[in-house]
């Protein structure tokens, strides 16, 4: 697991058991100015969230789940977390409309193969809006 720089840049956590997919997204996000943390599964991801200030999570709910209980976003949402959590998955279409994703703490869905430009633009828009609303700018 790479915890990234955890510095003043916005930090994105990628949770995916596909090391190649994580690496490609990691490179694109770092190139766009983000600090990036990685985890191969949801339990590693939760440990990283506790150790490092994470601003958003990109996760594959199918590949990165280590148990049959609630997903990482459901657990974060239940704990009161306001982290932006996005699904990255080949099965995303099956999830859309089937449940209230917002109620589960999911901010959006990106379909694999990812268009990294769309992911980066979405994250910058979401995190910048959060920064302005919070009075940090």
Secondary structure, DSSP 4 states (H G I P E B T S, - for coil): ------SSS-EEEEE-S-HHHHHHHHHHHHHTT-EEEEESSHHHHHHHHHHS--SEEEE-TTTT--SSS--HHHHHHHTT---EEEEEETTHHHHTTTS-TGGGT--EEEESSP-HHHHHHHHHHHHHHHHHHHT--
